[in-house]
Amino acid sequence: MPSHLCDLILAQGHEVVGIDNFLTGHARNIAHLTHEPRFRFIEADVCQPLPELGGVDCVIHAASPASPKDYYDNPIETLDVGSIGSRNLLELARANNARYLVTSTSECYGDPLEHPQVETYWGNVNPVGPRSCYDESKRFAEAITMAYHRKYGLRTNIARIFNAYGPRMKLNDGRVVPQFMDQALNGKPITIYGDGLQTRSFCYVSDLVRGLYLLSQSDERYPVNLGNPIELTMLEFAERIQRITATDSKIVHEPLPQDDPKRRRPDISKAKAILGWEPEVSLEDGLKQTVAYFQSLQAGAV
């Protein structure tokens, strides 16, 4: 997602400085920007003292493992980037009197008891469960963002992102879209956890980054949901993948992981009212574009 956001911001005529330590990302995602004079990349860890960046007008904190596979493997790093990383980037914004946007997550709602999820819902999160390194990292990131806004008057925004997908994800990412596509494209069984009746809502990356950009320009200081309100069960989604990839892969079931949310769908009324935003890319079109990317990746064309 961050590389797509760089593309959009550049397309709006701005200059961009990108920072990544490639803990979970890949340099190929920004290779097309190598010769873009308005883009500068620094390989660094935002949890460490930041390099000299010059003046900035807006800081967007999108640095965090986002898939269960990655944050299970890197729980301390995940907690650090939500706490230490957030503090460093908030200080950067404060020093420059810049806007600040943090990409939070629908995981702040945990395994929700309210459906669909609206921003005023406080969530149902297990603070000591295996997912807590991610959930609590993001919840802390939101809390410190609001603290900087209240104490220093910083111009802040908080985006709660629901399941997003699209090109430039890793096939071995571990999240449902690349996992199902990896299995389907390689003729492996498509793994569904539990009975497959748990739901998710999938937003294509171009829609997401458009929402992030609009939010970064807004005066809304409290969290805003960004996601697609069309809700599918995991079984329905796996069947979509089977059809689009024309795979012979069969669906298999494995035990449901601890604290895995049963239902997840955003209420985007706030984003519609404040930003004039809602998703435009259909699931069918978005999945076709994503499949085409993964096929190119497998063929070595990316």
N, C-alpha and C positions, 0 to 999 in steps of 0.2 A: 504493500500500500504506500509506503513513504516515497518510493520512486515515482509512482503515478501522481502523487501530490506535487512532487518537484516539477513534473511535466506540466501540470495545470498552472502552477504559480508562474513558471517561466512563460507559458502561453499568455498569461495576463500582463506580461511585459516587465516583470520584476526580476531581480537578481536573487540567486539562491546559494546558500552555503549549506552543504549536507555533511552531517557527522554520523558515522557508524563504526562500530568495532567488529562488525560481521560475525557476532556471536551466533546469530540465526539467519542473517541476510547473505546476499551474494553480490559480488562486484559486477556480474553480468547485468544486473538489473539497472545499473546506471551507465553501462558501457556506451550506450547511444548518446550520452551527454558529454563524452570525453572532449569533444571539440566545441562545445557550447561555451562561448566566452562569458556568458552571464551565470555560469554554474561553476562553483568551486567545491571540491570534495576534500574532507579531512578524515583520515582514519583515526578515530579516537574513541575513548570511552567516556560518556557523559557523567559517569560516576567519579571520574578523576578530575583534577583541575582542568578547566577548559583551555584550549589553545587560544591565541589571540585571533579574534574574529573580525575586528573592526566594528563599526556601527551597524546595528540591526534595528529594523522597524517592527518585526514580529518574530516571536520564537514559538515554534510548534514542537511539542514534546511527543514524539511518536516512537520513542525508543523503549522497547520491551519485548521479550518473548511473548508470543500470542497464542501458541498452540499448546494443548496439554502435554504433548510429547516434549516440547522444548522447556516449558517451565517445570515439569517434573524432573528433568535432567539438570536444570539450572535454578533451583529454588532460591538460593541466596542471591544470585545475580538478579533474579526477578524482583526480589524485595528491595535490593539496593537501587535498582533503576527507578522504582516508584518513590523511593525516599531520598537517597543521596542525589540521584540523577535529577529528580524534580527540584530539589533545593538549588542545585547548581544552575539549572536552566531558568528557574524563577529569578535567581540573583542576576543572571545575564539580562533578562528582560527588565528588571528593576534598574540596573545600571544604565540601560539605554532608553528608559521610559518607553519601552516597547510593549506591544500587545503580546499576550501569551495564551496559547491554546494547548490543552492537554488532551490526548486521545485516551479516554477512559473506555469502559466496557460494560456491556449488558451483564457481565459476571458480577457486577455490583449488586444485582438483584438476586444472585444465588439461585437456589431452586425455588422459584417464586410461588408465593401463595396467592398472589393477585395476577389476573390475566385479562387482557394484555398488560404489559408493564408500562406504567406511566412514571414520569420523572419524580413525582412526589412519593412514590413507593420506596420504603427504606430497605427492603430486601430481606432475604432469608438465607444468610451466609453462615457456613460452619467456619469459625475463625481458626480452628486447629485441624481441619481436614486436609487431605492431600492437595486440594485445589487452592487452599488458603493463601499460598505464597503469591499467587496471581491476583485472586480476589482482593486480598487485603492490601497488596501493593497498589492496586488501582484506587481502592477506597481511600488509602492514605494520600495518594496523589491528588485526589479531588479535595480532601480536607486541607492540605497545605496550600493548594491553589486558592481556595476560598480564604484561608488565613492571610495570604499575601494581598489578596484583593481588599480585605477588610482593614488590615493594618497599614498597608502602604498605598492603597488606592490603585493597585495595578489593574490594568485593563485585561481581564482574564475571560476565557471561555472553556467550557468543559463539554466534550462530546462523548456520549455513551454509545459506542459502536456495537451493533448487533452483527451476527455472522456475515462477514464480507468475503468475497472470492473474486478470482479473475487471474489473468496472466501474471507471470513472475512469481507465483507461489512455488514452493518446492513440492515435488511429487511425494517426498518422504516427510512432508510437513507434519502430518499426524492429524490435522483437522479434517472434517468430514468430506469437504469437496475434493481436495487433492488425494485423500486416502481412497475414496470410492473410485476416482478416475484412475489412479495408479493401479488399483486392483482390476478394474475393468479393461484398461488398455493392455495389461499384461496377462490377461486370462486367468487371474487369481480369483478365489472366492471373495465376494463383497461382504465385508464384515459389518454386521449390525449388532450393537450392544443392547441387551435386553430384548423386549418384545418388538422393538422398532416403532412403537406407537408414540414415543417421545417426539416432540416437535421442535423445529427450528425455522427461522426466517432468513433468507439469503439475499444479500444486497450486492449488486455488481460493483466492482471497484470504481468505475468512472462515476457512478451515482454517488458513492460514498465520498470521494475526494471533492466532488462539487459541493456536497453538503458541508464538508470541513472548511472549504474556502469561504463559503457564505457565512458560516458561523464565526470564522476568524475576523470577519469584517463587521460583526454585529455587536450590539451593546448588551446582549444577554449574558449574565454572569453565572446563572445556575445551569445545571446539566440539561443537555438537549439530546434526546434519542435520535440516532441516525441509523436507519435500517429499513428493510422492506417488510411491510406488514402482512405479506402473503405467507401463510403458515403451512408447512408440510410436515407429515410424519417422516421419520427416517426410512420407513418402508417405501413410501411414495417417492421420496427423493432417490433412493437406490434404483427404483424402477425407471425413473427419468434417466439416470446415468446409463442403465442397461440399454435403453432405447437409443439415446443419442450416440453412444459409442458402438452400437451394434455388437455388443460383446456376448459371448456364451457364458460369461461368469455367472455363477449361481450365488444366491444370497445365503449366508450362514449367520448363525446367532452365537454371540458370546455373552458372558455375564456383564451386567451393567456396572460401570465403575462407581465408586463411592461418590455421593453428592452430585452425580450427573443430573442437570436440570431436566425435569419432565416436560415442561412446556416453555417456549420462549417466543414471544412475538412483541414487537415494539408498538406502543401507541405513539404515532408521529404527529399528533395534532399540533404540538408545540412547534415542531420544525416547519410544518405547513404554514402556521400563523405568523411566526416570527421571521422565517427565512424564505418563505415561498418555495420551499423545497419538498420534493417527494421523488421516489425512484422513477426512472423512465425506461430503463433497460429491462425487458422481460427475462424471466428465468431461462426460457428456451434459447433466446439469443445470447445471453450471457454465458450459458453452459457451452454452447457451440463454439464461442470464441475462446473459452478456456480450454476446451478439448483440443482445439486446433493448436493452441500454444504448447500444450503438453506433448502433442504429437511431434511438433517441431523440435521441442527439447529432446525428446527421445531420439530423433533423427540427427541430432547434432547441429541443427540449423539455427539454434539460439545460443 
